[in-house]
Amino acid sequence: MRLWPDKTTILSGKEERRVTTQRDRRSARTREVLVEAHNRLVLDNRQRRIKVGDIVAEAGVGRSTFYDHYSSAEDIHLEALVRPLAMLADAAVGRGESERLANLLRHFWDNRGRARETIRGRKGERVDRLLAELVAERLDGTASTLPAPLAAAQLAAAAFAPVKAWLRAAAPCDAAALARSICDSGAAAMRALRAD
């Protein structure tokens, strides 16, 4: 252990890693609090456009704390989508659970006004890229007839396109049927893409 002139203890070895881990846990907890606050605001249908000020007020933290972790309200919105989109990414690569995906789709349908905003325009393009990245993570090391980024883009688009059309009310469909179709299509697409 070393001491700086101001008598602050600098830990080394395992103890230093523990301090870093505690800092990482605090950072993760702060991010979690911010995402939870964001999600509460998203599900409050009275408020359409969520601003950083709204999120920090709901979370009970300062703006500087927010900006230590995120650069905008749109960035936190994308992080909030990681968990639900992960279920869709699993389905896209043939590892989806249709019941869980059906529950997610019902949630999207129940909040379709907000969902439609999320899949539209520049925000929608970022969501598409996020889903493709999540799919790419699941393809890591999988031998494919296409380069991994193209395979990920193909699988993500194939899984997300019917969800988007459904949310735009292109055609009525039961969430369970849509979920099964996405899971089955993902499994078939993976078989077709494998370079065996």
VENMO-V392525 format. One record per pair of residues at least 24 apart in sequence whose ideal C-beta (glycine too) atoms are under 7 Angstrom apart, sorted by the first residue. I is the first residue (numbers start at 1). J is the second residue. Records with the same first field share a line. If there is no record, write none. Layout:
I=J  J
This chain:
30=65  69
31=69
33=59  61
34=59  61  66  69  70  76
35=76  79  80
38=76  77  80
39=80
42=114
43=111
74=123
78=126  130
81=127  130
85=130  131  134
86=134
88=131  159  160
89=131  134  135  138
90=138
91=159  182  183  186
92=135  155  156  158  159  186
93=135  138  139  155  186  190
94=186  187  190
96=182  183  186
98=179  180  183
101=179  182  183
102=175  176  179
105=163  175  178  179
106=175
108=167
109=175
112=167
115=167
116=167  168
119=164  167
128=156  160
131=156  160
132=156
143=194  195
144=193  194  195
145=193  195
146=193
151=193
155=186  189
158=185  189
159=186
